[in-house]
């Protein structure tokens, strides 16, 4: 699942941003890494339903785009942690209003949404109410 970037072919900034965060899991990866740096297995547990192949591909793409930093520690057994770069933090902040819109216009009124908010006081995206 390799994304081919289209430099120069973007119609607008939203088109370019969607090229970076496109896909079901990338925004959720940003959410998980906003809380704290994670190892691959931790990310996989945070995102039930994602396959190893898709998670690895998305992490590589986000790393190539300068959104995620991969830190490999010289230890036995090997340890790798993923965290947001400053560019990734700013992208996560830009997604805050979108998360707020979804909360107000889609989740409000839903019994399942109320349970999620009661069980998890961490916002879906940084800055979202």
Buried (B, 14 or more C-beta within 10 A) or exposed (E): EEBEEEEEEBEEEEEBBEBBBEBEBBBBBBBBBBEEBBEBEBBBEBBEEBEEEBBBBBBBBBBEBEBBBEEEEEEEEEEBBBBBBEBBBEBBEBBBEBBBEBBEEEBEEEEEBEEEBEEEEEBBBBBBE
